Structure formats: C-alpha cells, structure tokens
Amino acid sequence: MWADYDKLQDGLPWPKQLHEALARCHAGLVLLTKNALTSDWVLKEATILTWRQALDSNFRVFVALDKTNVNANSLKEHRYGPLSIPTIQRIDSLDPATVVDHVRKTLGTPQTPPTLFDHLVQRLTDLLRGVETNAFKDLAQKLGVDPPPWDPAQDQTARYIEAAARRLMSESLGGFSGVDDVIGVLASESRDRLNRILEYLAPYWVDAEVAGRLRALAKRTPPGAAALNATLIQHSGLMHIRRAHHMGFDFLVPEVAGGDSGQTAPEIGAQICKFMRDRKYSGPKDTDEAIRKRLAKWPKPVYVLLPEPVDADVLTDLRVTFPTLVFVMPSGESIEPDPSFTDVDWLRPPLDPDVENREFDSFNAANAIISNKISNQ
C-alpha cells in the first residue's frame, strides 16, 4: 500500500512523487467525505485513478463515501460529474474494517501485473537498448542514473537502461530541461529512433489531471466539451490528447485552421468534413451529411481543437451537428467558467503560458535537430 504520510521522500517535489505513485499503483481507493469534496488534490487524484481505469480494464478503483453528505448532486457540484464516479460500485461506508473487507473480497489474492506506465517504460527501454553505448552513457550521466551494482544473477545493462527510461518518463524529464536536450544528446541515432523517443517524451509535460478529465469527457455519452487554458491550442491540445490516451493513438483529430476570429459553426463543420475527405477517411464525393453520419459511428474518440474561443451558440450548434465529437477550445487568459456555456468542462489547473511556450520551443528545437540530421546526410 502507498500512503503519502509515510511514503513521500524528503528533499523531492511531493506533487511529482504523488503523480508517479498514481501511475504505478495497481488499484486505487478514493475516500469521499464532505470535506474531501472541496479538496483540489482529492479531485486530481480521483481524476487520474478513474482515467487509468478507463484505459485499463484490469485496473480497479474503489470509492468509499459518506452517504449522508455525499450524493449525485454534490458530486456534480464539485466537478466529479465527468469521472463516472456514480457508475463505480461504491462502498457506502467509511468504516475501515468494512472498506478493507470489501477491497480484499473484490481483489482476492493481490496481483501485480505490469501497469500501462510499465508498458510505456518498456517501449522506451527497447528504444534505448539500441542507442550507441557512448551516447547512452552520456544520457545516463546527465540524468543522474548510476550503473547498478554488479550482480551475477541479473542483467546489469538491462537494469541500467530501464532505470534511465523510468527517469525520462518522470514528469520532469529526469535531469533535463526539455525534450530538445534529450534529442541533442542522442543526435547520432537514426531519424526513426529519434522520432520515436520524441513521440514518447513530448506529452509528459502536461498535467495528468487535465489529461484524465479530457479522456473522461470522450468516454461520456454524449461526449462533453472542454475549455483549455492554452494559447497554442493546436500544439498543447494535441499533447494533452496524446497523454490522455497514454500513447495509444486510438483517436482522431480533424484539423481546423485559425484566422479571423468569429468563425461560424457551418464554417468549422465544413473544415471537419474537408479533413475527412483529404485524409481519405471518406469518399471524395461524399456529402457533408454522409460524413457527419460516418463520424457519428466512428469507433474511436474524435477531438476537434478549435483555434480560438467561440461563443456559446456556435459551440452548441457544433455539438448538435456533430454529437459524438469532443470539442476543445482555448479559454483565453482565464480558466474561470463562463456561465453562458452549458455542459463545458473548464479544464483545471490552469496552464502556465511560460511553461506552454517553453515546451513548444523545446519540441520545435527537437524537431529541428532531427531535420538537420536529415539534411546533413
């Protein structure tokens, strides 16, 4: 069992430790009291745990609540609505013995299969195994990963590489300031390997709670809409979507171009349909109506990143026209909810513009390193 009061390590950022614990655990228990509902951190952790459950059918989330003070209305009021908490079999008691007994009966003999985080680390580990030795040693040194003590019963090289992969998959990219630094160290590697490493690392700066809420909106029937506190919505929004799907790429993002503000719903809808034709997701002669019908049955989540804020009527019209799509718009400078919008999740915590710009520049710099490698060959 992992509990923050005895597992947090001194001298290390506690939010990062909590996020990593939530990524690596094999089940989660959410205790909901009247006071817990007002805690931003309880909401964050519940979001991440239910997000993991949506991605992995083997992951279990238990919800124990004070049924006197916590009900469907209070859950919705405190932004738990998109998390599908009401659909999870609840434990209507906070009595420790009752909760433990329920969890034990449900889980049976504890199992520790690889988590989604473990699988992602393994993919990165496989990529790093092929990295040239000196480049890997330079990477490990800058990450602060020391070679493990020699043990004749274990493959030391494999442990060393996996330790570096786990450090890279941490939310601060280990000892690096950005993905461009990682790609720069590994610049002698093949273009394909560099692109794959960038693919895995690029989304890990976004907030796990925001990614989890985005995934929850896509699972709803009908899907929800979201406002993201981003100025570079096409990049930052895509990074949030990629992290929301844990690098599964089981989603579609039709492109909507920016330009003059004030686009109408038909103008945005026409761009969505054009994207489907151009990418051959529909026949070149299909009408817009036929494409909308096809999108209504699309087997994977479809997100539309709106390039600028739209008014409530435009968003309503889009959701009526494309009822199965998740529309994500930038909220502007503030993430405070606008009462004129109904059924829109204002994704919190707010996105720091300085962090957003830094990560965007880092991503572009990493791509430039890869492009320069191609031009110099």
MOSULNOR-V482586 format. One record per residue. N is the residue number from 0. RES is the residue in three letters. PHI is phi in whole degrees, -180 to 180 (999 if undefined). NEAR is the number of other ideal C-beta (glycine too) atoms within 8 Angstrom. D_LAST is the distance of its C-alpha to the last C-alpha in Angstrom with 2 decimals. Layout:
[[N RES PHI NEAR D_LAST] [N RES PHI NEAR D_LAST]]
This chain:
[[0 MET 999 2 51.84] [1 TRP -113 6 49.79] [2 ALA -129 6 51.92] [3 ASP -62 9 50.72] [4 TYR -68 5 53.89] [5 ASP -126 5 53.22] [6 LYS -110 9 49.47] [7 LEU -66 10 47.91] [8 GLN -94 6 46.65] [9 ASP -65 4 47.72] [10 GLY 85 3 45.12] [11 LEU -120 8 42.54] [12 PRO -60 6 42.20] [13 TRP -71 8 44.61] [14 PRO -60 6 43.00] [15 LYS -63 11 39.79] [16 GLN -64 12 41.96] [17 LEU -65 12 43.86] [18 HIS -62 11 40.78] [19 GLU -68 10 39.39] [20 ALA -64 11 42.85] [21 LEU -67 13 43.05] [22 ALA -77 12 39.71] [23 ARG -101 8 40.75] [24 CYS -70 9 44.44] [25 HIS -106 8 45.81] [26 ALA -166 10 48.54] [27 GLY -139 12 49.87] [28 LEU -125 10 53.33] [29 VAL -106 13 53.98] [30 LEU -102 9 57.39] [31 LEU -112 14 58.55] [32 THR -116 11 61.53] [33 LYS -60 9 62.73] [34 ASN -72 6 61.08] [35 ALA -62 9 57.83] [36 LEU -62 13 57.40] [37 THR -92 6 57.14] [38 SER -90 8 54.42] [39 ASP -63 7 50.88] [40 TRP -73 7 49.55] [41 VAL -65 11 51.55] [42 LEU -62 12 50.14] [43 LYS -58 10 46.57] [44 GLU -68 12 47.08] [45 ALA -64 13 48.92] [46 THR -62 14 46.11] [47 ILE -64 14 43.45] [48 LEU -67 12 45.71] [49 THR -71 15 46.60] [50 TRP -62 15 42.94] [51 ARG -61 15 42.18] [52 GLN -64 11 45.13] [53 ALA -66 9 43.80] [54 LEU -85 11 40.50] [55 ASP -134 8 42.08] [56 SER -67 3 45.41] [57 ASN -84 5 46.11] [58 PHE -85 12 46.12] [59 ARG -111 9 49.63] [60 VAL -120 13 50.85] [61 PHE -107 14 54.53] [62 VAL -122 12 56.33] [63 ALA -109 13 59.63] [64 LEU -138 12 61.47] [65 ASP -85 9 64.70] [66 LYS -67 8 66.09] [67 THR -73 4 68.79] [68 ASN -115 7 66.37] [69 VAL -123 12 63.16] [70 ASN -143 6 63.16] [71 ALA -58 6 61.05] [72 ASN -67 6 61.94] [73 SER -69 11 61.09] [74 LEU -63 14 57.76] [75 LYS -66 9 56.82] [76 GLU -60 6 58.12] [77 HIS -101 9 55.85] [78 ARG 73 8 52.64] [79 TYR -93 11 52.73] [80 GLY -53 6 53.15] [81 PRO -68 11 49.56] [82 LEU -85 10 49.34] [83 SER 61 11 51.65] [84 ILE -56 12 53.84] [85 PRO -63 6 56.95] [86 THR -87 4 55.56] [87 ILE -86 11 55.05] [88 GLN -61 4 58.13] [89 ARG -94 7 59.65] [90 ILE -107 11 61.86] [91 ASP -83 5 64.71] [92 SER -164 8 65.54] [93 LEU -111 9 64.29] [94 ASP -67 6 66.53] [95 PRO -53 6 64.31] [96 ALA -64 6 66.07] [97 THR -65 9 65.79] [98 VAL -63 15 62.08] [99 VAL -61 8 61.28] [100 ASP -62 8 63.40] [101 HIS -63 11 61.66] [102 VAL -63 11 58.14] [103 ARG -63 8 59.16] [104 LYS -65 7 60.79] [105 THR -74 8 57.78] [106 LEU -81 10 55.09] [107 GLY 66 6 57.18] [108 THR -67 4 55.67] [109 PRO -57 6 52.63] [110 GLN -118 6 49.31] [111 THR -128 4 45.95] [112 PRO -70 6 43.29] [113 PRO -58 5 39.68] [114 THR -84 12 39.35] [115 LEU -60 10 36.66] [116 PHE -62 9 35.30] [117 ASP -61 9 35.25] [118 HIS -64 9 33.36] [119 LEU -66 12 30.71] [120 VAL -61 12 30.44] [121 GLN -64 11 30.16] [122 ARG -63 10 27.18] [123 LEU -68 14 25.38] [124 THR -59 12 26.66] [125 ASP -61 8 25.18] [126 LEU -67 12 21.69] [127 LEU -70 13 22.22] [128 ARG -61 8 23.49] [129 GLY -90 7 20.07] [130 VAL -72 12 18.59] [131 GLU -57 7 17.98] [132 THR -54 6 21.43] [133 ASN -65 6 20.91] [134 ALA -65 12 19.02] [135 PHE -66 12 21.89] [136 LYS -62 8 24.49] [137 ASP -64 9 23.19] [138 LEU -61 14 23.34] [139 ALA -62 13 26.81] [140 GLN -65 8 28.07] [141 LYS -71 11 27.22] [142 LEU -80 12 28.83] [143 GLY 78 8 31.86] [144 VAL -97 10 31.84] [145 ASP -89 5 33.54] [146 PRO -58 5 33.36] [147 PRO -68 10 36.43] [148 PRO -58 3 39.39] [149 TRP -67 5 39.38] [150 ASP -142 7 41.31] [151 PRO -63 4 41.68] [152 ALA -89 3 42.34] [153 GLN -129 8 39.04] [154 ASP -84 5 35.34] [155 GLN -65 10 34.47] [156 THR -61 6 30.69] [157 ALA -63 10 31.07] [158 ARG -65 10 33.40] [159 TYR -63 12 31.09] [160 ILE -67 12 28.14] [161 GLU -66 11 30.54] [162 ALA -62 11 32.02] [163 ALA -66 15 28.66] [164 ALA -63 13 28.08] [165 ARG -65 9 31.60] [166 ARG -66 12 31.13] [167 LEU -66 13 28.02] [168 MET -81 12 30.03] [169 SER -69 11 32.81] [170 GLU -71 9 33.23] [171 SER -103 6 32.18] [172 LEU 55 15 28.83] [173 GLY 61 12 30.44] [174 GLY -94 7 29.97] [175 PHE -97 11 27.14] [176 SER -91 5 27.78] [177 GLY -173 13 25.29] [178 VAL -67 13 22.43] [179 ASP -65 11 19.96] [180 ASP -66 12 21.18] [181 VAL -63 15 20.60] [182 ILE -64 14 17.03] [183 GLY -62 9 16.46] [184 VAL -66 10 17.95] [185 LEU -99 13 15.89] [186 ALA -61 9 12.50] [187 SER -79 5 11.20] [188 GLU -78 10 12.19] [189 SER -67 5 10.78] [190 ARG -59 8 10.61] [191 ASP -62 6 13.92] [192 ARG -65 12 15.59] [193 LEU -63 15 14.91] [194 ASN -64 9 16.23] [195 ARG -67 9 19.18] [196 ILE -64 14 20.07] [197 LEU -61 14 20.04] [198 GLU -58 8 22.11] [199 TYR -75 12 24.71] [200 LEU -87 13 25.02] [201 ALA -57 12 24.92] [202 PRO -82 11 28.52] [203 TYR -80 10 30.24] [204 TRP -89 9 31.36] [205 VAL -78 11 33.78] [206 ASP -71 7 37.42] [207 ALA -64 15 38.44] [208 GLU -65 12 41.77] [209 VAL -63 14 40.34] [210 ALA -61 14 37.99] [211 GLY -65 14 41.01] [212 ARG -69 15 43.22] [213 LEU -64 16 40.69] [214 ARG -64 13 40.59] [215 ALA -63 16 44.39] [216 LEU -64 14 44.72] [217 ALA -69 12 42.67] [218 LYS -85 9 45.04] [219 ARG -73 10 48.16] [220 THR -125 3 50.17] [221 PRO -75 7 49.70] [222 PRO -61 12 46.50] [223 GLY -87 12 46.87] [224 ALA -120 15 45.25] [225 ALA -139 15 43.68] [226 ALA -118 17 43.22] [227 LEU -112 15 40.31] [228 ASN -78 12 40.45] [229 ALA -129 11 36.96] [230 THR -99 8 35.85] [231 LEU -115 9 32.36] [232 ILE -61 14 33.76] [233 GLN -66 9 30.86] [234 HIS -87 9 28.62] [235 SER -64 16 31.35] [236 GLY -62 13 33.31] [237 LEU -64 10 30.43] [238 MET -64 13 29.81] [239 HIS -65 16 33.55] [240 ILE -65 12 33.57] [241 ARG -63 11 30.71] [242 ARG -71 13 32.57] [243 ALA -58 12 35.84] [244 HIS -99 13 34.63] [245 HIS 51 8 33.19] [246 MET 64 11 29.80] [247 GLY -81 7 31.63] [248 PHE 57 6 30.24] [249 ASP -94 6 33.64] [250 PHE -155 12 34.08] [251 LEU -132 9 33.41] [252 VAL -130 10 32.82] [253 PRO -61 10 33.63] [254 GLU -87 6 32.23] [255 VAL -124 12 34.81] [256 ALA -77 6 33.78] [257 GLY -84 6 35.30] [258 GLY 130 5 36.99] [259 ASP -65 4 40.64] [260 SER -69 5 42.55] [261 GLY 91 4 45.40] [262 GLN -65 10 43.79] [263 THR -87 7 46.40] [264 ALA -61 9 46.32] [265 PRO -62 6 46.16] [266 GLU -65 8 43.17] [267 ILE -68 15 41.25] [268 GLY -61 13 42.44] [269 ALA -64 9 41.23] [270 GLN -68 12 37.67] [271 ILE -63 15 37.84] [272 CYS -65 12 39.04] [273 LYS -63 8 36.40] [274 PHE -58 12 33.66] [275 MET -63 14 35.27] [276 ARG -69 13 35.34] [277 ASP -62 6 31.81] [278 ARG -90 6 30.42] [279 LYS 60 5 32.82] [280 TYR -85 8 34.87] [281 SER -154 11 37.84] [282 GLY -69 6 38.89] [283 PRO -62 5 38.03] [284 LYS -104 4 41.77] [285 ASP -64 10 42.84] [286 THR -74 6 45.00] [287 ASP -59 8 44.37] [288 GLU -63 6 47.36] [289 ALA -65 10 45.92] [290 ILE -67 14 42.66] [291 ARG -62 12 44.69] [292 LYS -66 8 46.62] [293 ARG -66 12 43.49] [294 LEU -63 13 42.14] [295 ALA -64 9 45.55] [296 LYS -110 6 44.96] [297 TRP -62 9 41.28] [298 PRO -76 3 40.96] [299 LYS -119 7 38.54] [300 PRO -59 11 38.91] [301 VAL -121 13 37.88] [302 TYR -110 15 37.22] [303 VAL -120 15 37.29] [304 LEU -93 11 35.99] [305 LEU -76 13 38.15] [306 PRO -69 10 36.45] [307 GLU -148 9 39.69] [308 PRO -59 10 43.09] [309 VAL -119 10 45.46] [310 ASP -83 7 49.22] [311 ALA -61 9 51.13] [312 ASP -67 6 52.34] [313 VAL -64 12 48.86] [314 LEU -64 14 47.68] [315 THR -61 9 50.86] [316 ASP -63 9 50.38] [317 LEU -64 15 46.81] [318 ARG -72 12 47.98] [319 VAL -73 6 50.83] [320 THR -73 9 48.60] [321 PHE -125 13 45.88] [322 PRO -69 8 47.96] [323 THR -105 9 45.41] [324 LEU -93 13 42.49] [325 VAL -100 14 41.81] [326 PHE -97 13 41.56] [327 VAL -121 15 39.98] [328 MET -119 14 40.61] [329 PRO -71 13 40.00] [330 SER -89 11 43.32] [331 GLY 92 6 42.90] [332 GLU -74 2 43.67] [333 SER -119 6 46.14] [334 ILE -104 10 46.10] [335 GLU -69 5 49.88] [336 PRO -59 7 51.07] [337 ASP -99 8 52.32] [338 PRO -62 4 55.61] [339 SER -74 5 55.12] [340 PHE -96 11 52.43] [341 THR -110 5 53.79] [342 ASP 58 5 52.01] [343 VAL -118 12 48.85] [344 ASP -91 11 47.39] [345 TRP -88 10 46.46] [346 LEU -69 12 43.70] [347 ARG -120 9 44.43] [348 PRO -72 7 43.71] [349 PRO -59 6 42.43] [350 LEU -91 13 38.77] [351 ASP -71 6 38.26] [352 PRO -58 7 36.48] [353 ASP -65 6 34.99] [354 VAL -66 9 33.49] [355 GLU -59 13 32.26] [356 ASN -66 10 30.54] [357 ARG -63 9 29.06] [358 GLU -70 12 27.60] [359 PHE -64 11 26.30] [360 ASP -64 8 24.53] [361 SER -64 13 23.17] [362 PHE -63 14 21.87] [363 ASN -65 8 20.18] [364 ALA -65 10 18.67] [365 ALA -64 16 17.29] [366 ASN -65 9 15.75] [367 ALA -65 8 14.29] [368 ILE -61 13 12.62] [369 ILE -67 13 11.08] [370 SER -65 8 10.19] [371 ASN -64 8 8.68] [372 LYS -63 11 6.43] [373 ILE -66 8 5.40] [374 SER -68 6 5.58] [375 ASN -89 5 3.79] [376 GLN -88 4 0.00]]
